[in-house]
Amino acid sequence: MAEIYHATATAPVNIAVIKYWGKASTKLNTPTNSSLSVTLSQDDLRTITTASCSASFDSDALWLNGAPHDVSNARSQACFAELRALRKAKEDQDSSLPPLSSYKLHLISENNFPTAAGLASSAAGFAAFVRAIADLYELEETPTQLSRIARQGSGSACRSLFGGYVAWEKGSREDGYDSIAVQVAPESHWPTMRAAVLVISDAKKGVSSTSGMQATVATSTLFPNRANVIVPARMEAMKKAIAEKDFEGFAELTMADSNSFHAVCLDTIPPIFYMNDSSRAAVRVVEEINRCAGKKVAAYTFDAGPNAVIYYDEANEDLILGVLKKATDHVTGWSDKYSRISPKVPD
Ligand code: 2P0
């Protein structure tokens, strides 16, 4: 029986505070604008993936939460090809290495997301996919170098190779080589940041991110201003707010950018609705918390679905979670479950 080589890796979920929405190149999976996210704790939300390879395997294969998944798509194939090329270069330099680059790969992947979380999993999924194969191949590439590969699997995945506060710089090269993720600050820089995930629906989203963003780029008249003017300025302002641990600045930018993203979705033809009445109730509750506090102590953000992620500082936890808990009794459509998630991950 041929030897089986394997390695296991985990990757966390990230939630963007400056949103990625729009592709410059669908082939390279490069974005129209840079984005910035906070990585959540692996204790709460993560994908764990075991990659194995062997001369005895017949084909590349992936099992996700126990079910077989197709890997013939261009995105998975791009990740396999790039990682194999890096391994092959190592083997060419050192003939004592086993020829893993020529073996088929098997991937077994599990999410530990709370069943009703309804959170996007492609970011953690492709980050763990790339990390596990890189570990199996004993690649020495840095997380930023690997982010270039994960980006081709799913854009937001490039940010899940880091903990803390992470920017995906859109890059300017034709070949996408400089469209990569970098850590803006480690988690330890601002360790009191917290996030609550308010589950509104765990249903699969109606419009996929990929088709939604392509429709927005093609039809929204608001979109060019967002991508070319608004977001570049917000990226700089957000990096400054994080550097200075300025929660009010962070909150203002986070909420404004979520609203801007959902506005360009509404401006798409036909319009895309990710937020619903229960999402909007969450916005009103956060606005009310901030009004009563006399300053911004909570910041909502919504991705391509109705669930709210609410960032706050640990110092205000009792206030924020207390109000959210009370509100869940009155707002139709909110699950009584919400997760308090710490963005703490090892750096
Ligand atoms: C983000 N989203 O920055 C934004 C905000 C959704 C809303 O990244 O086509 O699944 O795989 O590159 O990464 C979702 O898009 O899209 C996303 P693909 P992805 O987190």
Residues whose N, C-alpha, C, O or C-beta is under 5 A from the ligand:
A	BS01	2P0	A16 I18 K19 Y20 S35 S122 G153 S154 G155 S156 A157 S209 T210 D303 A304
